[in-house]
Amino acid sequence: MKKHLKLCVISSIFFALLVYLIWGNTALTVSKIKISSSRIPIAFSGFRIAQVSDLHNAEFGKGNRKLLELLSESKPDIIAITGDLVDAGHTDIGVALDFAKEAVKIAPVYYVTGNHEASLSQYDELKIELKTIGVIVLEDEAVQLKLDTEEITLIGLSDPDFTIKGDIFREAPAMVRTKLSSLVDDESSYTILLSHRPELFESYVHCNIDLVLSGHAHGGQFRLPFIGGLIAPNQGLFPQYDAGLYTSGSTNMMVSRGLGNSIIPIRFNNRPEVVVIELLNMDC
């Protein structure tokens, strides 16, 4: 009788953990962040950016219906896709394009690559199709977002793997600084950077970027209470920049936990996340 009871208890615990694990990999959540600065133009106070990162060809509902509904409900002024829209290991460009076709109906979409796009033989095809749909693909480029008579600068960096595969000599930080120095040409303009790699935070700070939207770390994949993420690419165990908001000087960096999985097929205590950032002029 005791053995039977013990078996029932263990089975119940295992089943509960399994349900929690499945729920935790499919239940979307929204993280709302407010960024205040006197450098944000008054016209942009209340401007909302929905960040989608590391989708990795995942689908939330048929045709990503649940994800698209969540984005629509967030009422963004723009949508920023910060890399790894597809997964190099099981690529389905059709899924990515179907999502993009609907996303551009919600708000203008700006896209930068991640390391998986850098490993993708069909990347040129993906880029052409995204542009045809109406997605603004930023490859080491800066654009101006304008409201009324005011503007902010939006910069998008291509993933370093397009230039330095593997970066065994740690050249990426210097390369990123060089790129940004040629793109940040107006110190009076509030500057937002879309860049897949959070581990390059010091380079972003060095170039006086106001706000960085990043991903790549997948929230540390397995999140432990009071500790945070367990492991992240290019950062290893207990990554410094795994999820959330980081600040150094006048630079803020928001690291999304992302939506999909890749090499490690599951996440634990780490729900798939869409980030919604609201800009606020602190003098208003």
Beta strands, then each sheet from edge to edge (+ up, - down):
strand 1: 29-37
strand 2: 48-52
strand 3: 78-82
strand 4: 109-112
strand 5: 136-137
strand 6: 141-147
strand 7: 150-156
strand 8: 191-194
strand 9: 211-214
strand 10: 223-224
strand 11: 228-229
strand 12: 231-232
strand 13: 236-237
strand 14: 244-248
strand 15: 251-255
strand 16: 273-281
sheet 1: 1+ 16+ 2- 3- 4- 5-
sheet 2: 6+ 7- 8- 9- 15- 14+
sheet 3: 10+ 11-
sheet 4: 12+ 13-
end
